């Protein structure tokens, strides 16, 4: 099937899906903000991936954005990362950054300074800054303390700098079973000041993604519904976070790294998951959804980490690329 036929089929399919989506009639049912990580490398995969092609990335982002505003670009940073960084070149009207600041063992004074500097630098062009990454399943020594102190320091700096739009929060890998002890520890460390400072909770959803150690899920929509509900009702209240604090689906992906995991299967799985997120956006206060990721790092590699893309490593679209474009257009904010 050529590109035109694929795009037309995707548009028709999305038109049918949009009938299933709750109407966005007022502020209480505002549409999702969509976005994507515009790179290819995913930690744990190959180190021999093809370099980014900025011109092809810009073209793809323009197609996926579909005129929707804002459109988020996920941007992974460390305290030693260069500034300005590569992702800022893809900013354009309506695009905002979702910055992830990873913790790698800095002392608390060094870490707090790093967080403050990150807010200073990215506050004008970012909607969100997430401190640490997936600390609940990939814990760094002293990482829970870094998460709590980073959120508090980030919020203070954002307020001081006048970045009223900027939300400071953190991401976790989310499953249907709540991470009770992790959340209890955050509450113990941070108390009321932490609760007041958290602007969002980001969740990374990978049901049936092909990742090692994560069993496949037969009911993808059910997994999404149960996970969002558990985060909202079983985890966030532990830290004193009410319904006014939004959930953001910060990562969601599906790897096509074996003959049994086809691009067509990717399209079916991810479309199911996006529609489930959209269905719950009001009841669970879900503000945004971001795809992981734009392109494969090494198409054909046996590693799932190398094959999460909506495009191959030479930027040839998979079916989900066109479906995602249609879903953003049909369901996204404008």
C-alpha positions in Angstrom: 0.0 0.0 0.0 1.5 3.4 -1.0 1.7 6.4 1.3 -1.5 8.1 -0.1 -3.6 5.0 0.3 -2.2 4.3 3.8 -2.9 7.9 4.9 -6.4 7.8 3.5 -7.2 4.5 5.2 -5.8 5.9 8.5 -7.9 9.0 8.2 -11.1 6.9 7.6 -10.3 4.7 10.5 -9.6 7.6 12.8 -12.9 9.3 11.7 -14.7 6.1 13.0 -12.7 6.1 16.2 -13.6 9.8 16.9 -17.2 8.8 17.2 -16.3 6.8 20.2 -14.4 9.6 22.0 -16.3 11.8 24.5 -17.1 15.2 23.2 -14.9 18.1 24.2 -17.6 20.6 25.0 -16.1 22.7 27.7 -13.1 23.2 30.0 -14.0 20.2 32.1 -13.7 17.9 29.1 -10.8 19.6 27.4 -9.0 17.5 24.7 -5.7 15.8 25.3 -2.4 17.5 24.4 -0.4 15.2 22.3 3.4 14.9 21.7 6.3 12.6 20.9 9.9 11.9 21.7 11.5 13.0 18.3 14.6 10.8 18.6 15.3 7.1 18.0 17.6 6.0 20.8 16.1 4.3 23.8 18.2 3.3 26.7 19.1 -0.3 26.7 19.3 -0.7 23.0 22.1 -0.4 20.4 24.8 2.2 20.4 25.2 2.0 16.7 22.0 3.6 15.5 21.9 6.0 12.6 22.3 9.7 13.4 19.3 11.9 13.5 18.3 13.7 10.3 17.0 17.1 11.4 15.3 17.9 8.1 13.3 14.6 8.2 12.5 15.1 11.8 11.1 18.6 11.2 9.0 17.3 8.3 7.6 14.4 10.4 6.8 16.7 13.4 5.0 19.1 11.1 2.8 16.3 9.8 2.1 14.8 13.2 1.3 18.1 14.8 -1.5 18.7 12.4 -1.8 22.3 13.5 -2.6 21.3 17.0 -1.3 23.5 19.8 0.4 22.8 22.1 2.3 19.8 20.8 4.9 18.4 23.2 8.5 17.3 22.4 10.0 15.0 25.0 13.5 15.9 25.8 15.9 13.8 28.0 18.6 15.8 29.9 21.2 15.2 32.5 23.0 17.6 34.8 26.0 17.5 32.5 24.1 17.9 29.2 25.0 20.7 26.8 22.8 23.7 26.6 21.2 24.6 24.3 20.5 21.0 23.3 19.6 19.3 20.1 15.8 19.2 20.8 15.5 23.0 20.9 16.1 23.1 17.1 12.7 21.4 16.6 10.7 24.1 18.5 8.2 25.8 16.2 4.9 27.6 16.7 2.7 25.6 19.0 5.5 23.2 20.1 6.6 23.0 23.7 9.1 20.9 25.5 8.5 18.1 28.1 11.9 18.0 29.8 13.1 15.0 31.7 16.0 15.7 34.0 17.7 12.5 35.1 19.4 12.1 38.4 22.8 10.3 38.4 24.1 10.5 41.9 24.8 14.2 42.4 25.0 15.6 46.0 21.7 17.3 47.0 23.2 20.8 46.8 24.6 20.0 43.3 21.3 18.4 42.3 19.2 21.3 43.5 21.4 23.7 41.6 21.0 21.6 38.5 17.2 21.6 38.8 17.2 25.4 39.3 19.4 25.9 36.2 17.2 23.6 34.2 14.1 25.6 35.2 15.9 28.9 34.3 16.9 27.6 30.9 13.9 25.7 29.7 11.1 27.5 31.6 10.3 29.9 28.7 9.8 27.0 26.2 8.7 24.0 28.4 5.3 23.0 29.7 6.6 20.4 32.0 9.9 19.4 33.7 10.0 15.9 35.2 12.8 15.3 37.8 14.4 11.8 37.9 13.1 9.1 35.6 11.3 5.9 36.5 12.7 5.9 40.0 10.0 3.4 41.1 11.4 0.6 38.9 14.9 1.8 38.2 15.9 3.2 41.5 19.0 5.2 41.9 20.7 5.4 45.3 19.3 8.4 47.1 16.9 8.8 44.1 13.7 9.1 46.1 15.2 12.0 48.0 16.4 13.6 44.8 12.9 13.2 43.3 11.3 15.0 46.3 13.9 17.7 46.7 14.0 18.2 42.9 10.3 18.8 42.7 10.3 21.2 45.6 13.3 23.1 44.2 11.9 23.2 40.7 8.6 24.5 41.9 10.2 27.3 44.0 12.4 28.3 41.0 9.5 28.3 38.6 7.5 30.5 40.9 10.4 32.8 41.5 11.1 33.1 37.7 7.4 33.8 36.9 6.9 30.6 34.8 3.2 30.2 35.7 2.6 27.8 32.8 5.4 25.4 33.8 4.5 22.3 35.8 7.1 20.4 37.8 6.5 16.7 38.5 8.0 13.2 38.0 7.4 10.0 36.0 6.9 6.5 37.1 6.4 3.2 35.2 2.8 2.4 35.9 1.1 -1.0 36.1 -2.3 -2.2 37.3 -0.8 -3.0 40.7 0.0 0.2 42.7 3.6 0.9 43.9 2.4 1.6 47.5 5.8 1.5 49.3 7.4 3.9 46.7 4.6 6.4 47.2 4.7 6.0 51.0 8.4 6.8 51.0 7.8 9.9 48.8 5.1 11.1 51.2 7.4 10.5 54.2 10.3 12.4 52.7 8.3 15.3 51.3 5.3 15.9 53.4 3.0 18.8 52.7 5.6 20.9 50.9 6.1 18.1 48.3 2.3 17.7 47.9 2.0 21.5 47.2 4.9 21.4 44.7 3.8 18.5 42.5 2.3 19.9 39.3 1.7 16.5 37.5 2.4 12.8 37.7 3.7 11.3 34.5 3.2 7.6 33.8 5.1 5.4 31.3 2.7 2.8 29.9 4.2 -0.3 28.2 1.7 -3.1 28.3 2.6 -5.8 25.7 5.5 -3.5 24.5 7.9 -6.4 24.0 10.2 -5.3 26.9 11.9 -8.0 28.9 10.3 -8.8 32.2 6.9 -7.3 31.2 4.4 -10.0 30.5 2.0 -9.4 27.5 -1.5 -8.1 28.3 -4.4 -9.6 26.4 -6.8 -6.7 27.3 -4.9 -3.5 26.5 -7.8 -1.2 27.0 -8.5 -2.8 30.4 -4.9 -2.4 31.4 -4.9 1.3 30.6 -8.2 1.9 32.4 -7.1 0.0 35.5 -3.6 1.6 35.6 -4.9 5.1 35.3 -7.5 4.5 38.0 -5.0 3.0 40.3 -2.6 5.9 39.9 -5.4 8.3 40.6 -7.1 6.5 43.5 -4.5 4.2 45.0 -1.1 6.0 44.6 -1.6 9.8 44.4 -3.7 10.2 47.5 -0.8 8.6 49.5 1.2 11.7 48.8 -1.7 14.1 49.3 -2.3 14.7 45.6 -5.9 15.5 44.7 -7.8 15.3 41.5 -6.6 18.8 40.6 -3.1 17.4 39.9 -3.2 16.0 36.4 -1.9 12.7 35.2 0.2 12.8 32.0 0.9 9.7 29.9 4.6 10.6 29.3 5.6 7.5 27.4 3.7 4.8 25.5 5.2 2.5 22.9 5.2 -0.9 21.2 8.3 -2.5 19.7 8.3 -4.2 16.3 11.5 -6.3 16.8 10.3 -9.8 15.8 8.5 -11.4 12.9 5.5 -11.9 15.3 5.4 -8.2 16.2 4.5 -6.5 13.0 3.9 -2.8 12.2 0.2 -3.6 11.7 0.1 -5.1 15.2 1.8 -2.0 16.6 -0.9 0.1 15.0 -3.7 -2.0 16.5 -2.2 -2.0 20.0 -1.3 1.7 20.2 -4.6 2.9 18.7 -6.4 0.8 21.3 -4.3 2.3 24.1 -4.6 5.9 23.0 -8.4 5.6 22.7 -8.5 4.1 26.2 -6.5 7.1 27.5 -8.7 9.5 25.7 -11.8 7.8 27.2 -10.5 8.3 30.7 -9.2 11.8 30.3 -12.1 13.4 32.2 -12.7 10.8 34.9 -9.0 10.5 35.8 -7.9 14.0 34.8 -5.4 13.0 32.1 -3.9 16.1 30.5 -1.6 14.7 27.8 -0.3 11.7 25.9 3.2 11.3 24.3 4.3 8.6 21.9 7.6 6.8 22.4 9.1 7.3 19.8 9.4 8.9 16.3 11.8 6.4 14.6 13.6 3.1 15.2 17.2 3.3 16.3 18.2 0.2 14.4 15.4 -1.3 12.3 15.7 -5.1 12.3 17.7 -5.4 15.5 16.6 -8.1 17.8 16.3 -5.6 20.7 12.9 -4.1 21.4 14.6 -0.9 22.5 15.8 -0.4 18.9 12.3 -0.7 17.3 9.8 1.5 19.1 9.5 4.0 16.3 6.5 5.1 14.3 9.0 5.2 11.4 11.9 2.9 10.5 15.5 4.1 11.0 15.5 5.7 7.6 12.3 7.6 8.4 9.9 5.4 6.3 6.5 5.6 8.0 4.9 2.5 9.6 1.1 2.4 9.6 1.0 3.8 13.1 2.7 7.0 11.9 -0.4 7.9 9.8 -2.8 6.7 12.5 -1.1 8.8 15.1 -1.3 11.8 12.8 -5.0 11.2 12.4 -5.6 10.6 16.1 -3.8 13.9 17.0 -6.0 15.7 14.4 -9.2 14.1 15.6 -8.7 14.2 19.4 -6.1 16.8 20.1 -6.3 20.3 21.4 -6.3 23.2 18.9 
